[in-house]
Amino acid sequence: MTDPVTLILLGTAPAVLKVADTLARSLLLRARVELAKAQAGARAQDDKPADGAQ
């Protein structure tokens, strides 16, 4: 017979996994936004003349 604590932990596993998945997706989205900003900034720097002339 399985003890009650194990049963409770097994019962909560799907909810814990769902929360972890949501957090991982959020972090991935945030990282993609930061990467896009960094790439846009790098492109903007590449477009500027080296001597500062406009």
Summary of the structure (lengths in Angstrom):
residues: 54
radius of gyration: 23.5
end to end distance: 78.4
largest distance: 79.2
contacts: 88
relative contact order: 0.07
helix: 81%
strand: 0%
